[in-house]
Amino acid sequence: MFDEELSELKDRISQMPDRELLRIVEVEYNDYRKEALEFAEEELQKRSIPFEKFEPDEDAVEETDSPDPIRNIAPCRDCGGVMRSGLLFADKELTMLFNDDNEERFVQAFACMACGAVRLAIDLDTEVEP
């Protein structure tokens, strides 16, 4: 399944306009996962479009055991960009009531900061207070 997602990502990137590909690799590179950046760079090379490749600062130390929950959110399925967590509100936080057993769970929302895609997920850890 992961190979299929990568194939779809590569296909979407191959259809992007030059300007958008350049923005990905030169400006918004922190918003995209490694594979998306590699696909964008490959596509620009195929099109013979020069670009400045982002080179990480050798002095910069990346934390791997960060408690930051952003690091644990899967990248955008559409473009590989960074997803941010947020809350949906109506009169209160959005919940889902399951028909089979009347269990109620909070709905988590994630928005891609690169393409604007939204993904919803059920919070299976937090109990909804009646």
LUMROLUM-980284 format. One record per residue: x, y, z of N, C-alpha, C in turn; residue number from 1. Coordinates in steps of 0.05 Angstrom, whole numbers. Each point is the difference from the previous one (the first is absolute). Last residue first. Layout:
BEGIN
X, Y, Z, X, Y, Z, X, Y, Z, NUM
...
//
This chain:
BEGIN
-407, 255, 584, -28, 6, -7, -9, 28, 9, 130
102, -29, -31, -16, 3, 24, -29, 6, -7, 129
79, -54, -56, -18, 23, -1, -17, 0, 25, 128
103, -42, -15, -29, -6, 5, -16, 26, -2, 127
97, -28, -48, -14, 18, 19, -29, -7, 2, 126
61, -49, -58, 11, 0, 27, -16, 17, 20, 125
-13, -13, -98, -8, -25, 14, 10, 0, 29, 124
-26, 72, -82, 18, -2, 23, -9, -24, 17, 123
-12, 17, -109, -14, -4, 25, 21, -2, 22, 122
7, 55, -97, 6, -25, 13, -15, -1, 27, 121
13, 59, -103, -13, -4, 25, 7, -27, 11, 120
42, 77, -74, -4, -28, 7, -12, -1, 27, 119
20, 74, -88, -8, -4, 28, -5, -30, 3, 118
59, 73, -71, -17, -24, 4, -6, -4, 30, 117
57, 70, -43, -26, 6, 12, -18, -24, 4, 116
96, 12, -33, -21, 0, -20, -28, 5, 10, 115
81, 8, 56, 10, 5, -27, -23, 1, -20, 114
-8, -19, 94, 9, 27, -2, 10, 6, -28, 113
-76, -72, 40, 26, 1, -14, 7, 30, -4, 112
-64, -44, 80, 0, 16, -25, 28, 1, -11, 111
-68, -59, 73, 27, 7, -8, -1, 14, -27, 110
-67, -34, 92, 2, 12, -27, 30, 7, -5, 109
-67, -69, 67, 24, 16, -3, 1, 10, -29, 108
-83, -33, 69, 11, -1, -27, 24, 19, -1, 107
-49, -58, 86, 7, 25, -13, 11, -5, -28, 106
-72, -68, 46, 29, 7, -1, 4, 27, -13, 105
-80, -75, 44, 6, 26, -11, 29, 6, 3, 104
-74, -90, -3, 25, 11, 9, 5, 27, -13, 103
-75, -65, -13, -3, 27, 11, 25, 11, 13, 102
-14, -84, -52, 1, -2, 29, -2, 27, 14, 101
-10, -14, -98, -2, -27, 10, -1, -2, 31, 100
11, 83, -54, -27, -11, 0, -2, -27, 15, 99
70, 84, 19, -2, -25, -16, -27, -12, 4, 98
37, 104, 4, -15, -20, 15, -4, -24, -17, 97
72, 89, 6, -14, -20, -17, -14, -20, 18, 96
35, 111, 8, 2, -28, 9, -15, -17, -20, 95
43, 108, 16, -13, -20, -17, 5, -28, 10, 94
-3, 89, 64, 18, -15, -17, -16, -21, -15, 93
-62, 76, 23, 21, -12, 17, 19, -14, -19, 92
-66, 48, -39, -7, 10, 27, 21, -10, 20, 91
41, -11, -81, -27, 9, -6, -10, 14, 25, 90
105, -29, -38, -20, 8, 20, -27, 6, -14, 89
104, -53, -11, -24, 9, -14, -21, 7, 21, 88
114, -3, 4, -26, -9, 10, -22, 12, -17, 87
109, -30, -21, -18, 21, 8, -25, -11, 11, 86
109, -23, -43, -23, -9, 15, -17, 25, 8, 85
67, -15, -88, -2, 12, 27, -26, -9, 13, 84
74, -36, -83, -28, 3, 10, 1, 12, 28, 83
69, 2, -91, -3, -2, 29, -29, 4, 8, 82
24, -40, -99, 6, 24, 16, -5, -6, 30, 81
-15, -55, -83, 23, -6, 17, 7, 22, 19, 80
-76, -9, -65, 25, 12, -10, 24, -6, 16, 79
-89, -43, 13, -2, 12, -26, 27, 11, -10, 78
-14, -38, 88, -3, -21, -21, 0, 11, -28, 77
48, 43, 90, -23, 3, -17, 0, -23, -21, 76
55, -22, 89, -1, 22, -20, -25, -1, -17, 75
2, -36, 103, 8, -9, -27, -2, 24, -19, 74
20, 11, 105, -22, 1, -19, 10, -8, -28, 73
55, 10, 81, -14, -25, -1, -23, -1, -20, 72
54, 78, 22, 18, -19, -12, -14, -27, -3, 71
-44, 72, 44, 1, 4, -29, 18, -21, -13, 70
-9, 10, 96, -19, -19, -13, 1, 3, -30, 69
80, 17, 74, -18, 15, -18, -18, -18, -16, 68
73, -22, 62, -27, -5, 8, -20, 15, -17, 67
100, -39, -29, -15, 24, 8, -28, -8, 9, 66
86, -48, -32, -18, -8, 21, -16, 23, 11, 65
64, 13, -69, -15, -23, -9, -20, -10, 20, 64
53, 97, -32, -8, -17, 23, -17, -23, -11, 63
81, 58, -50, -29, -7, 0, -6, -18, 23, 62
77, 78, -23, -4, -27, 12, -30, -4, 1, 61
75, 64, -59, -27, -3, 12, -3, -28, 10, 60
77, 30, -48, 1, 7, 28, -27, -4, 14, 59
12, -12, -94, 14, -21, 14, 1, 5, 30, 58
-77, 32, -70, 23, 11, 14, 13, -22, 16, 57
-56, -21, -91, -3, 5, 29, 26, 10, 13, 56
-33, 15, -102, 20, -16, 14, -3, 6, 30, 55
-60, 12, -98, 3, 6, 29, 21, -19, 11, 54
-3, 32, -104, -7, -21, 18, 6, 8, 29, 53
-25, 56, -91, 20, -1, 22, -9, -21, 20, 52
-18, 4, -111, -10, 6, 26, 22, -1, 21, 51
-28, -7, -117, 19, 3, 22, -13, 8, 26, 50
-38, -59, -84, -5, 25, 13, 20, 2, 23, 49
-22, -73, -67, 24, 17, -4, -5, 28, 12, 48
-57, -81, 5, -9, 23, -16, 23, 19, -6, 47
15, -76, 54, -11, -10, -25, -7, 22, -19, 46
26, 23, 87, 23, -8, -16, -9, -11, -26, 45
-66, 22, 62, 13, 24, -10, 24, -7, -17, 44
-43, -70, 43, -17, 11, -21, 12, 25, -12, 43
43, -40, 74, 2, -17, -24, -16, 11, -23, 42
-9, 42, 83, 26, 6, -11, 5, -17, -26, 41
-79, -16, 49, -1, 27, -12, 27, 7, -13, 40
-6, -81, 49, -16, -1, -25, -1, 27, -14, 39
43, -3, 84, 15, -15, -20, -14, -2, -27, 38
-45, 39, 74, 21, 17, -10, 17, -14, -21, 37
-66, -50, 42, -13, 20, -17, 22, 19, -11, 36
27, -65, 62, -7, -12, -26, -13, 20, -19, 35
22, 26, 91, 23, -5, -17, -7, -10, -27, 34
-74, 58, 49, 16, -23, 8, 22, -4, -21, 33
-43, 98, 21, -3, -24, -16, 18, -23, 11, 32
-3, 94, 29, -28, -9, 2, -5, -26, -14, 31
84, 50, 0, -5, -11, 27, -29, -10, 4, 30
30, 41, -83, 11, -26, 4, -5, -11, 28, 29
-26, 84, -54, -16, -14, 19, 10, -28, 7, 28
49, 60, -62, -12, 17, 21, -13, -16, 22, 27
45, -40, -78, 17, 24, 7, -11, 16, 24, 26
-42, -81, -41, 28, -7, 6, 17, 24, 10, 25
-95, 10, -21, 3, -23, 18, 30, -4, 7, 24
-23, 64, -65, -8, 9, 27, 4, -22, 20, 23
13, -21, -90, 21, 17, 10, -6, 10, 28, 22
-67, -48, -44, 23, -18, 6, 23, 16, 12, 21
-73, 48, -33, -7, -13, 25, 22, -19, 9, 20
9, 44, -84, 1, 19, 22, -6, -13, 27, 19
-10, -51, -81, 28, 6, 7, 2, 18, 25, 18
-89, -59, -8, 14, 20, -17, 28, 5, 11, 17
-48, -97, 15, 1, 28, 11, 14, 19, -20, 16
-11, -99, -7, -20, 17, -13, 0, 29, 9, 15
56, -69, 38, 8, 2, -28, -20, 17, -16, 14
-17, -21, 91, 22, 19, -2, 8, 4, -30, 13
-64, -66, 21, -11, 27, 5, 21, 22, -4, 12
28, -90, -6, -17, 7, -23, -11, 28, 3, 11
48, -38, 71, 18, 7, -22, -16, 9, -25, 10
-48, -31, 75, 13, 26, 6, 18, 8, -23, 9
-40, -84, -5, -20, 21, -4, 12, 27, 5, 8
55, -74, 18, -5, 2, -29, -21, 22, -6, 7
17, -21, 89, 23, 14, -11, -4, 4, -30, 6
-64, -50, 45, -2, 28, 8, 23, 16, -12, 5
1, -93, -12, -21, 12, -16, -3, 29, 7, 4
60, -50, 50, 11, 4, -27, -21, 13, -18, 3
-26, -24, 87, 18, 22, 1, 11, 6, -28, 2
-53, -77, 12, -16, 24, 0, 17, 25, 0, 1
//
